[in-house]
Amino acid sequence: MYNNQKPQVCDGTLLATGSYDDYARIWTTYGRLASTLGQHKGPTFALKWNKKGNYILSAGVDKTTINWDALTGQCTQQFAIHNKTQEDRFIFNGWDGVQALEMKQV
C-alpha cells in the first residue's frame, strides 16, 4: 500500500475493519479506503495488526486465518482452522470513564 510512493504501516494512521461482505478493509484516518483484503468466503470478524504494523491477521467464519501484507494488501499465508472462531472482544468506554470488556461467541 503506497501513498505518494511512500509505504504506509500501522502507526496510528490506518484502521482495519472486517465485515459481513467477506472483505477486510484498511482505511486512513481521513476515512479514505486504502486497501481491500478479499479472500475469505464468509464474514470476517477478527483482525489483528502485528507489533511492527506491517502485517494483519484476519479470521473469518469460513474457518480460515489469513496473514496479509499491510503494505501491498497481498495474502502471504493462509491457515485452516478446525473449529469456528470462538470469541471476539470489544472494549467500551463508559460515561464514567470505566472500561468494560465484552466477550461474544461468534
DSSP file (Angstrom, degrees, kcal/mol; ACC not computed):
  #  RESIDUE AA STRUCTURE BP1 BP2  ACC     N-H-->O    O-->H-N    N-H-->O    O-->H-N    TCO  KAPPA ALPHA  PHI   PSI    X-CA   Y-CA   Z-CA
    1    1 A M              0   0    0      0, 0.0     7,-1.4     0, 0.0     2,-0.4   0.000 360.0 360.0 360.0 125.8    0.0    0.0    0.0
    2    2 A Y  E     -A    7   0A   0      5,-0.2     2,-0.5    32,-0.2    69,-0.0  -0.940 360.0-165.3-127.7 146.6    1.6    3.3   -1.1
    3    3 A N  E >  S-A    6   0A   0      3,-2.2     3,-1.3    -2,-0.4    31,-0.0  -0.953  87.8 -19.9-129.1 109.0    0.7    6.9   -0.6
    4    4 A N  T 3  S-     0   0    0     -2,-0.5    -1,-0.1     1,-0.2     0, 0.0   0.902 127.5 -55.2  54.4  43.3    2.6    9.2   -2.9
    5    5 A Q  T 3  S+     0   0    0      1,-0.2    -1,-0.2     0, 0.0    -3,-0.0   0.543 115.7 114.4  69.5  10.8    5.2    6.4   -3.4
    6    6 A K  E <   -A    3   0A   0     -3,-1.3    -3,-2.2     0, 0.0    -1,-0.2  -0.947  68.9-120.9-110.3 130.6    5.8    6.1    0.4
    7    7 A P  E     -A    2   0A   0      0, 0.0     2,-0.4     0, 0.0    -5,-0.2  -0.411  25.1-146.3 -67.6 143.7    4.9    2.8    2.1
    8    8 A Q        +     0   0    0     -7,-1.4     2,-0.3    63,-0.1     0, 0.0  -0.865  18.0 179.3-109.2 145.4    2.3    3.1    5.0
    9    9 A V        -     0   0    0     -2,-0.4     2,-1.6    62,-0.0     4,-0.4  -0.842  46.9 -75.6-133.9 174.0    2.3    1.0    8.1
   10   10 A C  S    S+     0   0    0     43,-2.0    44,-0.1    -2,-0.3    45,-0.1  -0.548  71.6 135.0 -75.5  89.4    0.1    0.8   11.2
   11   11 A D  S    S-     0   0    0     -2,-1.6    -1,-0.2    42,-0.1    42,-0.0  -0.025  92.5 -72.9-122.8  27.1    1.4    3.8   13.1
   12   12 A G  S    S+     0   0    0      2,-0.2    -2,-0.1     0, 0.0     3,-0.0   0.406 121.2  91.5  94.7  -1.1   -1.9    5.2   14.1
   13   13 A T  S    S+     0   0    0     -4,-0.4    16,-1.3    15,-0.1     2,-0.3   0.497  80.8  55.8-102.4  -5.6   -2.7    6.4   10.6
   14   14 A L  E     -B   28   0B   0     14,-0.2     2,-0.4    15,-0.1    -2,-0.2  -0.917  59.0-163.3-129.1 154.2   -4.6    3.3    9.5
   15   15 A L  E     -B   27   0B   0     12,-2.3    12,-3.3    -2,-0.3     2,-0.4  -0.999   9.9-149.4-135.5 134.9   -7.5    1.3   10.7
   16   16 A A  E     -B   26   0B   0     -2,-0.4     2,-0.3    10,-0.2    10,-0.2  -0.888  17.2-177.4-107.0 137.4   -8.5   -2.2    9.7
   17   17 A T  E     -B   25   0B   0      8,-2.7     8,-2.9    -2,-0.4     2,-0.3  -0.959  12.4-156.6-131.1 150.3  -12.1   -3.4    9.6
   18   18 A G  E     +B   24   0B   0     -2,-0.3     2,-0.3     6,-0.2     6,-0.2  -0.843  19.6 178.0-117.8 160.8  -13.9   -6.7    8.9
   19   19 A S    >   -     0   0    0      4,-1.0    25,-2.6    -2,-0.3     3,-0.8  -0.916  44.8 -94.2-154.3 178.0  -17.5   -7.1    7.7
   20   20 A Y  T 3  S+     0   0    0     -2,-0.3    25,-0.1    23,-0.2    -1,-0.0   0.553 106.8  76.9 -75.7  -9.4  -20.2   -9.4    6.6
   21   21 A D  T 3  S-     0   0    0      2,-0.2    -1,-0.2    23,-0.1     3,-0.1   0.239 113.3-106.2 -89.7  16.2  -19.4   -8.9    2.9
   22   22 A D  S <  S+     0   0    0     -3,-0.8    18,-0.7     1,-0.2    17,-0.5   0.427  85.6 108.0  80.3   1.8  -16.4  -11.3    3.2
   23   23 A Y        -     0   0    0     15,-0.1    -4,-1.0    16,-0.1     2,-0.4  -0.823  54.2-153.4-114.8 149.2  -13.8   -8.5    3.0
   24   24 A A  E     -BC  18  37B   0     13,-2.6    13,-3.6    -2,-0.3     2,-0.4  -0.886  23.1-161.3-106.7 150.2  -11.4   -6.8    5.4
   25   25 A R  E     -BC  17  36B   0     -8,-2.9    -8,-2.7    -2,-0.4     2,-0.5  -0.970  16.2-143.6-135.2 149.3  -10.5   -3.2    4.6
   26   26 A I  E     -BC  16  35B   0      9,-2.8     8,-3.0    -2,-0.4     9,-1.7  -0.960  25.5-172.1-111.6 128.6   -7.7   -0.8    5.6
   27   27 A W  E     -BC  15  33B   0    -12,-3.3   -12,-2.3    -2,-0.5     6,-0.2  -0.848  20.8-124.8-119.0 151.7   -8.8    2.8    6.0
   28   28 A T  E >   -B   14   0B   0      4,-2.6     3,-1.9    -2,-0.3   -14,-0.2  -0.486  35.9-106.7 -82.8 165.9   -6.9    6.0    6.5
   29   29 A T  T 3  S+     0   0    0    -16,-1.3   -15,-0.1     1,-0.3    -1,-0.1   0.608 121.3  63.7 -70.0  -9.1   -7.8    8.2    9.5
   30   30 A Y  T 3  S-     0   0    0    -17,-0.2    -1,-0.3     2,-0.1     3,-0.1   0.383 121.7-106.7 -91.6   2.4   -9.4   10.5    7.0
   31   31 A G  S <  S+     0   0    0     -3,-1.9     2,-0.4     1,-0.3    -2,-0.1   0.578  74.0 139.3  85.6  10.1  -11.9    7.8    6.1
   32   32 A R        -     0   0    0      1,-0.0    -4,-2.6     2,-0.0     2,-0.4  -0.726  59.0-114.8 -90.0 136.2  -10.4    7.0    2.7
   33   33 A L  E     +C   27   0B   0     -2,-0.4    -6,-0.2    -6,-0.2     3,-0.1  -0.557  34.8 176.2 -69.6 122.4  -10.2    3.4    1.6
   34   34 A A  E     -     0   0B   0     -8,-3.0     2,-0.3    -2,-0.4    -7,-0.2   0.792  62.7  -6.7 -96.7 -35.5   -6.6    2.4    1.4
   35   35 A S  E     -C   26   0B   0     -9,-1.7    -9,-2.8   -34,-0.1     2,-0.5  -0.981  52.6-142.2-161.7 147.1   -6.9   -1.3    0.6
   36   36 A T  E     -C   25   0B   0     -2,-0.3     2,-0.7   -11,-0.2   -11,-0.2  -0.974  13.4-160.0-114.9 126.5   -9.4   -4.1    0.3
   37   37 A L  E     +C   24   0B   0    -13,-3.6   -13,-2.6    -2,-0.5     2,-0.5  -0.904  19.6 171.3-107.9 106.5   -8.4   -7.6    1.5
   38   38 A G        +     0   0    0     -2,-0.7   -15,-0.1   -15,-0.2    -2,-0.0  -0.840  34.0 100.6-128.8  98.8  -10.7  -10.1   -0.1
   39   39 A Q        +     0   0    0     -2,-0.5    -1,-0.1   -17,-0.5   -16,-0.1   0.382  52.3 105.3-146.9  -8.6  -10.1  -13.8    0.2
   40   40 A H        -     0   0    0    -18,-0.7     2,-0.1    -3,-0.2     4,-0.1  -0.435  59.5-144.8 -75.0 153.7  -12.5  -15.0    2.9
   41   41 A K  S    S+     0   0    0      2,-0.1    -1,-0.1    -2,-0.1   -19,-0.1  -0.443  79.5  13.9-113.8  54.9  -15.6  -17.0    1.9
   42   42 A G  S    S-     0   0    0     -2,-0.1   -23,-0.1   -20,-0.1    20,-0.1  -0.893 110.4 -29.7 159.0 175.8  -17.8  -15.5    4.6
   43   43 A P        -     0   0    0      0, 0.0    18,-2.2     0, 0.0     2,-0.6  -0.162  51.8-138.2 -54.9 144.4  -17.9  -12.7    7.2
   44   44 A T  E     +D   60   0C   0    -25,-2.6    16,-0.2   -21,-0.3   -23,-0.1  -0.934  32.3 162.7-107.2 114.0  -14.6  -11.5    8.6
   45   45 A F  E     +     0   0C   0     14,-1.4     2,-0.4    -2,-0.6   -27,-0.2   0.760  52.1  52.6-106.8 -29.9  -14.8  -10.9   12.3
   46   46 A A  E     +D   59   0C   0     13,-1.9    13,-2.4   -29,-0.1     2,-0.3  -0.934  53.0 171.4-121.2 132.7  -11.4  -10.8   13.8
   47   47 A L  E     -D   58   0C   0     -2,-0.4     2,-0.3    11,-0.2    11,-0.2  -0.994   4.0-179.4-135.5 141.8   -8.4   -8.7   12.8
   48   48 A K  E     -D   57   0C   0      9,-2.0     9,-2.9    -2,-0.3     2,-0.2  -0.958  16.9-145.3-146.3 124.4   -5.0   -8.1   14.5
   49   49 A W  E     -D   56   0C   0     -2,-0.3     7,-0.2     7,-0.2     2,-0.1  -0.565  25.6-121.1 -78.3 148.8   -2.1   -6.0   13.5
   50   50 A N    >   -     0   0    0      5,-2.1     3,-0.8    -2,-0.2     5,-0.1  -0.402  35.1 -97.0 -80.0 171.7    1.4   -7.3   14.3
   51   51 A K  T 3  S+     0   0    0      1,-0.3    -1,-0.1     2,-0.1    -2,-0.0   0.850 124.8  48.1 -62.0 -36.7    3.7   -5.2   16.5
   52   52 A K  T 3  S-     0   0    0      1,-0.0    -1,-0.3   -41,-0.0   -42,-0.1   0.694 106.0-129.4 -77.3 -17.7    5.5   -3.6   13.6
   53   53 A G  S <  S+     0   0    0     -3,-0.8   -43,-2.0     2,-0.2    -2,-0.1   0.627  79.9 107.7  81.9  13.1    2.3   -2.8   11.8
   54   54 A N  S    S+     0   0    0    -45,-0.2    16,-2.1   -44,-0.1    17,-0.6   0.480  74.0  47.9-103.7  -1.9    3.3   -4.3    8.5
   55   55 A Y  E     - E   0  69C   0     14,-0.2    -5,-2.1    15,-0.2     2,-0.4  -0.983  61.1-160.1-135.4 149.8    1.0   -7.4    8.7
   56   56 A I  E     -DE  49  68C   0     12,-2.0    12,-3.3    -2,-0.3     2,-0.5  -0.996   8.2-152.2-127.6 133.1   -2.6   -8.0    9.5
   57   57 A L  E     -DE  48  67C   0     -9,-2.9    -9,-2.0    -2,-0.4     2,-0.4  -0.913  17.2-170.4-103.0 128.2   -4.0  -11.4   10.6
   58   58 A S  E     -DE  47  66C   0      8,-2.8     8,-2.6    -2,-0.5     2,-0.4  -0.921   8.0-165.9-120.5 146.9   -7.7  -11.9    9.7
   59   59 A A  E     -DE  46  65C   0    -13,-2.4   -13,-1.9    -2,-0.4   -14,-1.4  -0.996  10.9-176.4-130.9 137.6  -10.1  -14.7   10.8
   60   60 A G  E >   -D   44   0C   0      4,-1.9     3,-1.3    -2,-0.4     4,-0.4  -0.768  43.4-103.6-127.6 172.3  -13.5  -15.4    9.3
   61   61 A V  T 3  S+     0   0    0    -18,-2.2   -17,-0.1     1,-0.3    -1,-0.0   0.560 109.6  80.0 -72.5  -6.7  -16.4  -17.7    9.7
   62   62 A D  T 3  S-     0   0    0    -19,-0.4    -1,-0.3     2,-0.2    19,-0.1   0.364 113.3-112.4 -78.5   6.6  -15.1  -19.7    6.8
   63   63 A K  S <  S+     0   0    0     -3,-1.3    18,-3.7     1,-0.2     2,-0.4   0.813  78.6 119.7  65.9  34.0  -12.6  -21.3    9.2
   64   64 A T  E     - F   0  80C   0     -4,-0.4    -4,-1.9    16,-0.2     2,-0.4  -0.953  48.7-156.7-125.4 150.2   -9.6  -19.7    7.7
   65   65 A T  E     -EF  59  79C   0     14,-2.5    14,-3.1    -2,-0.4     2,-0.4  -0.993  16.3-164.4-120.8 131.6   -7.0  -17.3    9.1
   66   66 A I  E     -EF  58  78C   0     -8,-2.6    -8,-2.8    -2,-0.4     2,-0.6  -0.959  13.4-147.6-123.6 134.3   -5.1  -15.2    6.6
   67   67 A N  E     -EF  57  77C   0     10,-2.7     9,-3.2    -2,-0.4    10,-1.3  -0.891  23.6-164.3 -98.1 124.2   -1.9  -13.2    7.1
   68   68 A W  E     -EF  56  75C   0    -12,-3.3   -12,-2.0    -2,-0.6     2,-0.8  -0.863  24.1-127.1-112.3 140.9   -1.9  -10.1    4.9
   69   69 A D  E  >  -E   55   0C   0      5,-2.8     4,-3.1    -2,-0.4     5,-0.4  -0.796  21.5-155.8 -79.4 114.1    1.0   -7.8    3.9
   70   70 A A  T  4 S+     0   0    0    -16,-2.1   -15,-0.2    -2,-0.8    -1,-0.2   0.730  88.5  55.2 -69.3 -21.3   -0.4   -4.4    5.0
   71   71 A L  T  4 S+     0   0    0    -17,-0.6    -1,-0.2     1,-0.1   -63,-0.1   0.879 124.6  20.0 -77.5 -38.4    1.8   -2.6    2.5
   72   72 A T  T  4 S-     0   0    0     -3,-0.2    -2,-0.2     2,-0.2    -1,-0.1   0.651  93.3-128.2-105.9 -19.2    0.7   -4.5   -0.6
   73   73 A G     <  +     0   0    0     -4,-3.1     2,-0.3     1,-0.3    -3,-0.2   0.604  62.0 140.6  78.2  11.5   -2.7   -5.9    0.5
   74   74 A Q        -     0   0    0     -5,-0.4    -5,-2.8   -37,-0.1     2,-0.4  -0.645  59.1-113.6 -92.1 145.0   -1.4   -9.4   -0.6
   75   75 A C  E     +F   68   0C   0     -2,-0.3    -7,-0.2    -7,-0.2     3,-0.1  -0.613  32.8 176.6 -71.4 127.4   -2.1  -12.7    1.2
   76   76 A T  E     +     0   0C   0     -9,-3.2     2,-0.3     1,-0.4    -8,-0.2   0.707  66.3   4.1-104.7 -28.1    1.2  -14.0    2.5
   77   77 A Q  E     -F   67   0C   0    -10,-1.3   -10,-2.7     2,-0.0    -1,-0.4  -0.988  58.1-160.3-153.8 150.8   -0.1  -17.1    4.3
   78   78 A Q  E     -F   66   0C   0     -2,-0.3     2,-0.4   -12,-0.2   -12,-0.2  -0.999   9.5-168.3-136.8 135.0   -3.4  -18.9    4.8
   79   79 A F  E     -F   65   0C   0    -14,-3.1   -14,-2.5    -2,-0.4     2,-0.4  -0.946  18.5-130.9-124.3 141.5   -4.3  -21.3    7.6
   80   80 A A  E     -F   64   0C   0     -2,-0.4     2,-0.4   -16,-0.2   -16,-0.2  -0.758  18.5-150.6 -88.0 136.6   -7.2  -23.7    8.0
   81   81 A I        -     0   0    0    -18,-3.7     4,-0.1    -2,-0.4   -22,-0.0  -0.904   4.8-151.7-105.7 135.2   -9.0  -23.5   11.4
   82   82 A H  S    S+     0   0    0     -2,-0.4     2,-0.3     2,-0.1    -1,-0.1   0.740  79.4  37.2 -81.4 -22.2  -10.6  -26.8   12.6
   83   83 A N  S    S-     0   0    0      1,-0.1     3,-0.1   -20,-0.0    -2,-0.0  -0.836  95.5 -91.9-123.2 163.1  -13.3  -25.1   14.7
   84   84 A K        -     0   0    0     -2,-0.3   -23,-0.1     1,-0.2    -1,-0.1  -0.265  61.5 -74.9 -67.5 161.9  -15.3  -21.9   14.2
   85   85 A T        -     0   0    0    -25,-0.2    21,-0.5    21,-0.2    -1,-0.2  -0.378  46.9-155.5 -57.1 131.3  -14.0  -18.6   15.7
   86   86 A Q        -     0   0    0      1,-0.2    20,-0.4    19,-0.1     2,-0.3   0.866  56.7  -5.8 -86.8 -38.3  -14.6  -18.9   19.4
   87   87 A E        -     0   0    0     18,-0.2     2,-0.3    19,-0.1    -1,-0.2  -0.991  45.2-155.0-156.0 160.0  -14.7  -15.3   20.7
   88   88 A D  E     -G  104   0D   0     16,-1.3    16,-1.8    -2,-0.3     2,-0.4  -0.966  20.3-140.7-133.5 151.5  -14.4  -11.7   19.8
   89   89 A R  E     -G  103   0D   0     -2,-0.3     2,-0.4    14,-0.2    14,-0.2  -0.933  15.4-176.7-120.7 138.7  -13.6   -8.9   22.3
   90   90 A F  E     -G  102   0D   0     12,-2.0    12,-2.5    -2,-0.4     2,-0.5  -0.996  11.4-154.3-130.3 137.4  -14.9   -5.4   22.4
   91   91 A I  E     -G  101   0D   0     -2,-0.4     2,-0.4    10,-0.2    10,-0.2  -0.958  11.8-164.6-114.0 128.5  -13.9   -2.7   24.9
   92   92 A F  E     -G  100   0D   0      8,-2.4     8,-2.1    -2,-0.5     2,-0.6  -0.908  13.6-143.2-112.4 137.3  -16.4    0.0   25.7
   93   93 A N  E     -G   99   0D   0     -2,-0.4     6,-0.2     6,-0.2     2,-0.1  -0.897  24.6-147.9 -96.0 119.4  -15.6    3.3   27.4
   94   94 A G    >   -     0   0    0      4,-2.4     3,-1.9    -2,-0.6     5,-0.0  -0.341  26.8-106.1 -82.7 166.9  -18.5    4.3   29.7
   95   95 A W  T 3  S+     0   0    0      1,-0.3    -1,-0.1     2,-0.1    -2,-0.0   0.752 121.7  56.2 -62.0 -24.2  -19.7    7.8   30.5
   96   96 A D  T 3  S-     0   0    0      2,-0.2    -1,-0.3     1,-0.0     3,-0.1   0.337 120.9-106.6 -92.1   6.8  -18.0    7.4   33.9
   97   97 A G  S <  S+     0   0    0     -3,-1.9     2,-0.4     1,-0.3    -2,-0.1   0.432  78.0 133.0  85.2  -1.1  -14.6    6.6   32.4
   98   98 A V        -     0   0    0     -5,-0.0    -4,-2.4     1,-0.0     2,-0.4  -0.692  48.6-141.7 -86.0 133.2  -14.8    2.9   33.3
   99   99 A Q  E     -G   93   0D   0     -2,-0.4     2,-0.4    -6,-0.2    -6,-0.2  -0.773  14.0-161.7 -95.0 139.2  -13.8    0.5   30.5
  100  100 A A  E     -G   92   0D   0     -8,-2.1    -8,-2.4    -2,-0.4     2,-0.5  -0.950   8.2-145.9-120.7 141.2  -15.8   -2.8   30.1
  101  101 A L  E     -G   91   0D   0     -2,-0.4     2,-0.4   -10,-0.2   -10,-0.2  -0.924  14.9-169.8-107.4 125.1  -14.7   -5.9   28.2
  102  102 A E  E     -G   90   0D   0    -12,-2.5   -12,-2.0    -2,-0.5     2,-0.4  -0.956   3.9-161.8-116.5 132.1  -17.4   -7.9   26.5
  103  103 A M  E     -G   89   0D   0     -2,-0.4     2,-0.4   -14,-0.2   -14,-0.2  -0.946   9.7-170.0-114.6 133.6  -16.7  -11.3   25.0
  104  104 A K  E     -G   88   0D   0    -16,-1.8   -16,-1.3    -2,-0.4     2,-0.4  -0.940  24.7-122.4-125.1 143.8  -19.1  -12.8   22.4
  105  105 A Q              0   0    0     -2,-0.4   -18,-0.2   -18,-0.2   -19,-0.1  -0.701 360.0 360.0 -77.5 130.9  -19.3  -16.3   20.9
  106  106 A V              0   0    0    -21,-0.5   -21,-0.2    -2,-0.4   -20,-0.1   0.405 360.0 360.0 -99.8 360.0  -19.1  -16.0   17.1
